[in-house]
Amino acid sequence: RVRAGHVLVATGLVDELPDVPGLRERWGRDVVHCPYCHGWEVRERPIGVIGSGPMSVHQTLLFRQWSDDVVYLRHTAPPLTDEQAEQLAARGVPVIEGEIAAVETAGDRLTGVRLRDGRTVDREVLTVAPRMVARAGFLAGLGLRPQPHPSGMGEYLPADESGRTDVPGVWVAGNVTNLSAQVGAAAAAGAWTAAMINADLVQAETQRAVEAHRGARAGG
Ligand SMILES: Cc1cc2nc3c(=O)[nH]c(=O)nc-3n(C[C@H](O)[C@H](O)[C@H](O)COP(=O)(O)OP(=O)(O)OC[C@H]3O[C@@H](n4cnc5c(N)ncnc54)[C@H](O)[C@@H]3O)c2cc1C
């Protein structure tokens, strides 16, 4: 049991991956999600983007900046709109229909995917958009529960710009409230919110001092 008047929650998020056998084991190695984190490492390699949601085509276009050999594996993503189909065609990205049954590996290396109909697609790298869920279940006792993010990316703890939540005394910073924050933004938010908490404490401390001061003057 820990007692505190103010709590800064910085417990990050959980990346929930599509339920494809073998995917989880390669996560962060040759199964990646973020062009800004992994783009340089996967440049000019055969990349397959696993469709899983409404942002998958956007993710495909982002990784297409890094490689001429990108295919879009629609998997369980919604069918392409005419505009999306035109964009992928214009950028030379083939679209492969069909659900993925498993990730294929050889030794400690990803070699592609096997579709449910038995076809295989050779790839060295897979990208996927995980569902990002704030790691905050332990706050339910305080009445603070992750909410669906307006973007559809997952669940987050809403807060104002200072990191203050609706529950008095509970503040949040980093991925637990900003699903898109990377290391720099998450660290900056921690510093900023710590300063906001400090300002709050100073204000409360000053208020107590003023009341004591007034009391002393009235008494004297
Ligand atoms: C595969 C991968 C690659 C990435 N590459 C990059 C990159 O190259 N550059 C970049 O800027 N960003 C990258 N990111 C994103 C980056 O990791 C996050 O944006 C960043 O770590 C968020 O920081 P955070 O402090 O909010 O959360 P986290 O770094 O997730 O830290 C949360 C911490 O809280 C701890 N914790 C959780 N629950 C509890 C609890 N109940 N009690 C106590 N402690 C708890 C966890 O163990 C963890 O240490 C990558 C992410 C992934 C998944």
PDBQT file of the ligand as one rigid body, heavy atoms in Angstrom, charges set to zero:
ROOT
HETATM    1  C1  LIG A 301       9.250  -2.213 -31.002  1.00  0.00    +0.000 C 
HETATM    2  C2  LIG A 301       9.265  -0.744 -30.646  1.00  0.00    +0.000 A 
HETATM    3  C3  LIG A 301      10.274   0.066 -31.128  1.00  0.00    +0.000 A 
HETATM    4  C4  LIG A 301      10.287   1.435 -30.811  1.00  0.00    +0.000 A 
HETATM    5  N1  LIG A 301      11.298   2.206 -31.300  1.00  0.00    +0.000 NA
HETATM    6  C5  LIG A 301      11.342   3.527 -30.980  1.00  0.00    +0.000 A 
HETATM    7  C6  LIG A 301      12.390   4.366 -31.470  1.00  0.00    +0.000 A 
HETATM    8  O1  LIG A 301      13.284   3.926 -32.199  1.00  0.00    +0.000 OA
HETATM    9  N2  LIG A 301      12.363   5.686 -31.116  1.00  0.00    +0.000 N 
HETATM   10  C7  LIG A 301      11.384   6.218 -30.318  1.00  0.00    +0.000 A 
HETATM   11  O2  LIG A 301      11.433   7.406 -30.008  1.00  0.00    +0.000 OA
HETATM   12  N3  LIG A 301      10.383   5.442 -29.842  1.00  0.00    +0.000 NA
HETATM   13  C8  LIG A 301      10.343   4.113 -30.161  1.00  0.00    +0.000 A 
HETATM   14  N4  LIG A 301       9.315   3.325 -29.700  1.00  0.00    +0.000 N 
HETATM   15  C9  LIG A 301       8.273   3.953 -28.858  1.00  0.00    +0.000 C 
HETATM   16  C10 LIG A 301       8.776   4.110 -27.426  1.00  0.00    +0.000 C 
HETATM   17  O3  LIG A 301       9.165   2.857 -26.926  1.00  0.00    +0.000 OA
HETATM   18  C11 LIG A 301       7.671   4.704 -26.562  1.00  0.00    +0.000 C 
HETATM   19  O4  LIG A 301       7.122   5.834 -27.185  1.00  0.00    +0.000 OA
HETATM   20  C12 LIG A 301       8.188   5.110 -25.184  1.00  0.00    +0.000 C 
HETATM   21  O5  LIG A 301       8.841   4.021 -24.565  1.00  0.00    +0.000 OA
HETATM   22  C13 LIG A 301       7.042   5.598 -24.298  1.00  0.00    +0.000 C 
HETATM   23  O6  LIG A 301       7.554   5.906 -23.030  1.00  0.00    +0.000 OA
HETATM   24  P1  LIG A 301       6.661   5.826 -21.721  1.00  0.00    +0.000 P 
HETATM   25  O7  LIG A 301       7.560   6.246 -20.620  1.00  0.00    +0.000 OA
HETATM   26  O8  LIG A 301       5.373   6.521 -21.916  1.00  0.00    +0.000 OA
HETATM   27  O9  LIG A 301       6.283   4.256 -21.551  1.00  0.00    +0.000 OA
HETATM   28  P2  LIG A 301       7.239   2.987 -21.416  1.00  0.00    +0.000 P 
HETATM   29  O10 LIG A 301       8.574   3.211 -22.019  1.00  0.00    +0.000 OA
HETATM   30  O11 LIG A 301       6.431   1.822 -21.908  1.00  0.00    +0.000 OA
HETATM   31  O12 LIG A 301       7.486   2.862 -19.847  1.00  0.00    +0.000 OA
HETATM   32  C14 LIG A 301       6.472   2.421 -18.970  1.00  0.00    +0.000 C 
HETATM   33  C15 LIG A 301       7.165   1.768 -17.785  1.00  0.00    +0.000 C 
HETATM   34  O13 LIG A 301       6.218   1.541 -16.743  1.00  0.00    +0.000 OA
HETATM   35  C16 LIG A 301       6.447   0.260 -16.195  1.00  0.00    +0.000 C 
HETATM   36  N5  LIG A 301       5.189  -0.200 -15.578  1.00  0.00    +0.000 N 
HETATM   37  C17 LIG A 301       4.062  -0.623 -16.215  1.00  0.00    +0.000 A 
HETATM   38  N6  LIG A 301       3.095  -0.924 -15.319  1.00  0.00    +0.000 NA
HETATM   39  C18 LIG A 301       3.612  -0.679 -14.091  1.00  0.00    +0.000 A 
HETATM   40  C19 LIG A 301       3.094  -0.769 -12.766  1.00  0.00    +0.000 A 
HETATM   41  N7  LIG A 301       1.841  -1.178 -12.515  1.00  0.00    +0.000 N 
HETATM   42  N8  LIG A 301       3.918  -0.437 -11.739  1.00  0.00    +0.000 NA
HETATM   43  C20 LIG A 301       5.171   0.007 -11.987  1.00  0.00    +0.000 A 
HETATM   44  N9  LIG A 301       5.712   0.122 -13.221  1.00  0.00    +0.000 NA
HETATM   45  C21 LIG A 301       4.938  -0.213 -14.264  1.00  0.00    +0.000 A 
HETATM   46  C22 LIG A 301       6.892  -0.578 -17.380  1.00  0.00    +0.000 C 
HETATM   47  O14 LIG A 301       7.595  -1.721 -16.960  1.00  0.00    +0.000 OA
HETATM   48  C23 LIG A 301       7.775   0.404 -18.118  1.00  0.00    +0.000 C 
HETATM   49  O15 LIG A 301       9.092   0.381 -17.649  1.00  0.00    +0.000 OA
HETATM   50  C24 LIG A 301       9.276   1.975 -29.989  1.00  0.00    +0.000 A 
HETATM   51  C25 LIG A 301       8.255   1.135 -29.494  1.00  0.00    +0.000 A 
HETATM   52  C26 LIG A 301       8.242  -0.198 -29.821  1.00  0.00    +0.000 A 
HETATM   53  C27 LIG A 301       7.140  -1.091 -29.269  1.00  0.00    +0.000 C 
ENDROOT
TORSDOF 0
